[in-house]
Amino acid sequence: MKTKLRGRDFINLRDYSREELETILEVAFDLKAKLATGEPHHLLAGKTLGMLFADDSLRTRISFETGMTQLGGHAQYYIPDKLHLVHSKETWEDTAQVMSRFLDGLMIRLSRIPPEIKDLSNYGAAQSVIELIAKNMVCPVINGYSDVEHPCQIMADIMTLIEKFGPDYRQKKVAHVWVYSKGRWTPAGANSFAIATATLGMQATFAHPAGFHFDSEYAKEAERLARQSGGSFEIVDNIHDAVKGADVIYVEPQSAIGKTLEESEKMRAELKDWIVKKEHFDMAKPGAVFMHAMPIRRGEEVTSEVADGPMSIIYDEAENRLHAQKAIMALTM
């Protein structure tokens, strides 16, 4: 177990080793057990977490705020236009420096800041802002979702897989499938999922149509990490190759990197058949499970038969956001 994580930012999964990710998961399971048995675990008593949201949120806000309460601390919620960032144009650097004088940690959900960050034509802009804030803060910064990474979601996903498959989870084939969906969707989940599965030595296959591959730098790093860990990493160009013999089908929409929303919509127009159905689970292994980070668009990304069927573990996955994030906060704050 790697215990020297106090004061560390949790922004990029590439900054964390296999042992460090496993430590977070071990602590997450311990805290989940303590909550289930009613054992107090006020590990952050008297501490305050700031939560800066530039995006709508259900799971992220509730899980972080609830988690901080259960850890004995307090969480504060802010949006940019209620600070001085929008109307008074206070700089990110000044905002971060001031926050550092008050807070013990800051969680940021920042995949877009209207009007500066509109779509993936300026991919990486939001992540850069999070990294800039972290450079100007003394306390740890946690990435609650950017246009490049979604590390907290992925730690909850891995935790859920360990619950469902036990210690052999690394040997299970995970198919991460791009699906059609209108709107603006970053590759953050795919990027982080690739790094986490490769670091932990898992078996992962990613299916994407032409023009919708996730970040090539993350793909290269995942290949390297998989070789190092004994895992496997591959990219295919159709759903059937990905789901054949899979133990997990993980669905996620994504816009095209470097394209405007209008350009992405035009590219997606002919890809409405990229939807996960029961027939894909007939090709997977018996007992295969369905995962989705949510929010979910039934009939567009996946059929209701799958999303609401016995193979779906989406609500377990959502719940584990709470436990994984409590571990991250307890270890870093």
DOPALO-801589 format. One line per 5 residues: number of its first residue (from 1); for each residue z, y, x of C-alpha. Coordinates in nm, 3 decimals. Example, Ala and Ser with C-alpha at 12.3 -4.5 7.8 and 13.67 -1.06 7.14 Angstrom:
<midrens>
1	0.780 -0.450 1.230 | 0.714 -0.106 1.367
</midrens>
This chain:
<midrens>
1	0.000 0.000 0.000 | -0.100 0.345 0.131 | 0.181 0.582 0.037 | 0.094 0.899 0.231 | -0.100 1.076 -0.044
6	0.135 1.366 -0.114 | -0.052 1.698 -0.112 | -0.397 1.537 -0.115 | -0.674 1.671 -0.339 | -0.837 1.418 -0.572
11	-1.186 1.564 -0.600 | -1.427 1.319 -0.435 | -1.382 0.941 -0.435 | -1.566 0.935 -0.103 | -1.251 1.085 0.050
16	-1.042 0.782 -0.047 | -1.027 0.445 0.129 | -1.011 0.106 -0.038 | -0.638 0.082 0.035 | -0.577 0.427 -0.113
21	-0.767 0.346 -0.433 | -0.578 0.019 -0.464 | -0.250 0.210 -0.422 | -0.340 0.439 -0.713 | -0.419 0.135 -0.926
26	-0.094 -0.040 -0.834 | 0.109 0.268 -0.927 | -0.090 0.306 -1.252 | 0.001 -0.047 -1.359 | 0.365 0.009 -1.265
31	0.385 0.331 -1.467 | 0.213 0.168 -1.764 | 0.473 -0.112 -1.757 | 0.758 0.139 -1.738 | 0.620 0.326 -2.040
36	0.584 0.001 -2.236 | 0.948 -0.099 -2.170 | 1.088 0.249 -2.229 | 1.201 0.298 -1.870 | 1.219 0.669 -1.780
41	1.001 0.770 -1.487 | 1.050 1.143 -1.440 | 0.884 1.150 -1.100 | 0.761 1.508 -1.138 | 1.069 1.666 -1.298
46	1.063 2.044 -1.269 | 0.699 2.053 -1.158 | 0.410 2.233 -1.329 | 0.047 2.123 -1.356 | -0.214 2.388 -1.435
51	-0.514 2.266 -1.637 | -0.829 2.478 -1.620 | -1.097 2.376 -1.872 | -1.448 2.520 -1.879 | -1.568 2.230 -2.099
56	-1.463 2.081 -2.431 | -1.222 1.794 -2.393 | -1.039 1.528 -2.591 | -0.932 1.249 -2.353 | -0.888 1.461 -2.042
61	-0.668 1.729 -2.194 | -0.447 1.500 -2.401 | -0.402 1.239 -2.128 | -0.311 1.490 -1.857 | -0.076 1.689 -2.079
66	0.093 1.378 -2.218 | 0.111 1.223 -1.872 | 0.279 1.528 -1.722 | 0.538 1.525 -2.002 | 0.611 1.156 -1.945
71	0.654 1.226 -1.573 | 0.917 1.488 -1.656 | 0.707 1.792 -1.575 | 0.512 2.054 -1.767 | 0.140 2.121 -1.814
76	-0.026 2.457 -1.885 | -0.372 2.490 -2.045 | -0.620 2.766 -1.953 | -0.983 2.848 -2.026 | -1.187 3.084 -1.801
81	-1.241 3.362 -2.053 | -0.867 3.387 -2.121 | -0.797 3.446 -1.753 | -0.977 3.726 -1.567 | -1.267 3.510 -1.447
86	-1.522 3.609 -1.711 | -1.459 3.960 -1.839 | -1.288 4.118 -1.537 | -1.492 3.912 -1.288 | -1.191 3.820 -1.077
91	-1.305 3.593 -0.796 | -1.236 3.222 -0.782 | -1.065 3.279 -0.447 | -0.820 3.535 -0.588 | -0.756 3.320 -0.893
96	-0.677 3.017 -0.677 | -0.455 3.210 -0.437 | -0.247 3.346 -0.726 | -0.223 3.009 -0.898 | -0.094 2.859 -0.571
101	0.211 3.084 -0.595 | 0.309 2.936 -0.933 | 0.184 2.577 -0.960 | 0.256 2.237 -0.809 | -0.089 2.104 -0.894
106	-0.412 2.208 -1.064 | -0.648 1.992 -1.269 | -0.996 2.136 -1.326 | -1.262 2.023 -1.576 | -1.562 2.224 -1.473
111	-1.914 2.088 -1.520 | -2.052 2.421 -1.641 | -1.943 2.783 -1.661 | -2.154 2.976 -1.913 | -2.371 3.155 -1.833
116	-2.386 3.065 -1.463 | -2.401 2.684 -1.493 | -2.631 2.582 -1.778 | -2.787 2.249 -1.682 | -2.871 2.027 -1.387
121	-3.133 2.265 -1.249 | -2.847 2.398 -1.036 | -2.683 2.061 -0.981 | -2.372 2.076 -0.762 | -2.278 2.434 -0.850
126	-1.969 2.335 -1.049 | -1.851 2.090 -0.784 | -1.883 2.366 -0.525 | -1.658 2.589 -0.732 | -1.392 2.316 -0.753
131	-1.408 2.268 -0.376 | -1.384 2.646 -0.325 | -1.073 2.660 -0.544 | -0.918 2.372 -0.349 | -0.975 2.554 -0.018
136	-0.776 2.848 -0.155 | -0.484 2.651 -0.295 | -0.183 2.502 -0.121 | -0.107 2.255 -0.400 | -0.332 1.953 -0.473
141	-0.641 1.995 -0.693 | -0.753 1.712 -0.925 | -1.112 1.688 -1.045 | -1.104 1.627 -1.421 | -1.487 1.625 -1.438
146	-1.756 1.816 -1.252 | -2.134 1.802 -1.242 | -2.109 1.567 -0.941 | -1.799 1.346 -0.982 | -1.569 1.209 -1.254
151	-1.307 1.029 -1.042 | -1.023 1.009 -1.295 | -1.243 0.839 -1.555 | -1.361 0.582 -1.304 | -1.008 0.494 -1.192
156	-0.926 0.426 -1.558 | -1.241 0.214 -1.585 | -1.148 0.001 -1.284 | -0.794 -0.037 -1.415 | -0.934 -0.165 -1.744
161	-1.156 -0.418 -1.568 | -0.858 -0.550 -1.372 | -0.666 -0.591 -1.699 | -0.953 -0.784 -1.859 | -1.057 -1.002 -1.564
166	-0.751 -1.022 -1.340 | -0.765 -1.047 -0.959 | -1.119 -1.190 -0.974 | -1.256 -0.862 -1.113 | -1.444 -0.800 -0.788
171	-1.658 -1.107 -0.848 | -1.773 -0.997 -1.192 | -2.117 -0.845 -1.233 | -2.105 -0.493 -1.370 | -2.425 -0.347 -1.518
176	-2.421 0.032 -1.535 | -2.700 0.126 -1.777 | -2.866 0.463 -1.836 | -2.925 0.525 -2.206 | -3.117 0.778 -2.411
181	-2.910 1.062 -2.552 | -2.988 1.422 -2.635 | -2.791 1.695 -2.461 | -2.670 1.782 -2.116 | -2.515 1.491 -1.927
186	-2.426 1.500 -1.558 | -2.455 1.204 -1.318 | -2.086 1.247 -1.233 | -1.977 0.917 -1.387 | -2.254 0.717 -1.220
191	-2.188 0.883 -0.884 | -1.816 0.807 -0.892 | -1.867 0.457 -1.036 | -2.104 0.371 -0.752 | -1.858 0.485 -0.487
196	-1.555 0.317 -0.645 | -1.720 -0.020 -0.706 | -1.870 -0.025 -0.357 | -1.544 0.078 -0.189 | -1.350 -0.192 -0.373
201	-1.604 -0.466 -0.299 | -1.731 -0.509 -0.655 | -2.071 -0.635 -0.774 | -2.262 -0.347 -0.938 | -2.616 -0.306 -1.069
206	-2.747 0.028 -1.193 | -3.041 0.053 -1.436 | -3.224 0.385 -1.463 | -3.576 0.483 -1.574 | -3.796 0.685 -1.340
211	-3.673 1.040 -1.297 | -3.316 0.966 -1.406 | -3.166 0.805 -1.097 | -2.827 0.938 -1.000 | -2.761 1.129 -0.677
216	-2.954 0.970 -0.388 | -2.682 1.062 -0.139 | -2.428 0.874 -0.348 | -2.663 0.577 -0.368 | -2.696 0.568 0.012
221	-2.321 0.593 0.055 | -2.262 0.318 -0.202 | -2.502 0.089 -0.013 | -2.309 0.149 0.309 | -1.969 0.099 0.147
226	-2.080 -0.221 -0.029 | -2.195 -0.370 0.303 | -1.861 -0.275 0.455 | -1.648 -0.413 0.169 | -1.847 -0.728 0.093
231	-1.955 -0.601 -0.247 | -2.308 -0.559 -0.378 | -2.501 -0.254 -0.494 | -2.850 -0.248 -0.642 | -3.070 -0.028 -0.859
236	-3.325 -0.166 -1.107 | -3.566 0.008 -1.343 | -3.502 -0.177 -1.671 | -3.209 -0.280 -1.886 | -3.292 -0.651 -1.901
241	-3.275 -0.705 -1.526 | -2.942 -0.526 -1.513 | -2.765 -0.705 -1.799 | -2.886 -1.059 -1.725 | -2.575 -1.259 -1.636
246	-2.355 -0.949 -1.649 | -1.983 -0.963 -1.724 | -1.970 -0.592 -1.807 | -2.226 -0.358 -1.962 | -2.126 0.002 -1.899
251	-2.337 0.260 -2.085 | -2.382 0.621 -1.977 | -2.642 0.891 -2.058 | -2.760 1.132 -1.790 | -2.989 1.431 -1.762
256	-3.243 1.457 -1.482 | -3.103 1.610 -1.164 | -3.270 1.937 -1.072 | -3.422 1.984 -1.418 | -3.346 2.226 -1.698
261	-3.224 2.093 -2.029 | -3.570 2.147 -2.181 | -3.738 1.958 -1.896 | -3.492 1.670 -1.932 | -3.553 1.649 -2.306
266	-3.927 1.631 -2.249 | -3.881 1.350 -1.995 | -3.650 1.160 -2.231 | -3.884 1.181 -2.530 | -4.047 0.843 -2.454
271	-3.725 0.665 -2.359 | -3.555 0.614 -2.695 | -3.580 0.238 -2.645 | -3.315 0.269 -2.372 | -3.035 0.179 -2.613
276	-2.789 -0.109 -2.565 | -2.800 -0.367 -2.844 | -2.655 -0.706 -2.932 | -2.960 -0.872 -2.773 | -2.847 -0.742 -2.434
281	-2.514 -0.917 -2.475 | -2.702 -1.236 -2.559 | -2.852 -1.206 -2.209 | -2.515 -1.134 -2.048 | -2.246 -1.390 -1.974
286	-2.033 -1.523 -2.261 | -1.735 -1.296 -2.307 | -1.906 -0.993 -2.152 | -1.746 -0.660 -2.241 | -1.887 -0.321 -2.339
291	-1.766 0.001 -2.177 | -1.837 0.368 -2.241 | -1.645 0.676 -2.120 | -1.690 0.848 -2.459 | -1.774 1.055 -2.657
296	-2.022 0.801 -2.788 | -2.334 0.845 -3.000 | -2.384 0.533 -3.206 | -2.745 0.459 -3.293 | -2.868 0.667 -2.999
301	-2.695 0.525 -2.689 | -2.568 0.197 -2.834 | -2.575 0.025 -3.171 | -2.264 0.022 -3.389 | -2.275 -0.357 -3.377
306	-2.190 -0.334 -3.007 | -1.973 -0.021 -2.996 | -1.752 -0.150 -3.276 | -1.792 -0.520 -3.204 | -1.554 -0.770 -3.038
311	-1.711 -0.704 -2.697 | -1.608 -0.336 -2.703 | -1.310 -0.227 -2.491 | -1.374 0.148 -2.518 | -1.031 0.233 -2.659
316	-0.846 0.037 -2.389 | -1.061 0.225 -2.140 | -0.969 0.558 -2.300 | -0.597 0.477 -2.303 | -0.599 0.396 -1.934
321	-0.697 0.755 -1.857 | -0.330 0.832 -1.920 | -0.193 0.570 -1.682 | -0.445 0.620 -1.401 | -0.398 0.997 -1.405
326	-0.021 0.967 -1.408 | -0.052 0.762 -1.089 | -0.279 1.022 -0.929 | -0.038 1.304 -1.018 | 0.273 1.112 -0.912
331	0.122 1.026 -0.573 | -0.036 1.361 -0.489 | 0.202 1.616 -0.646
</midrens>
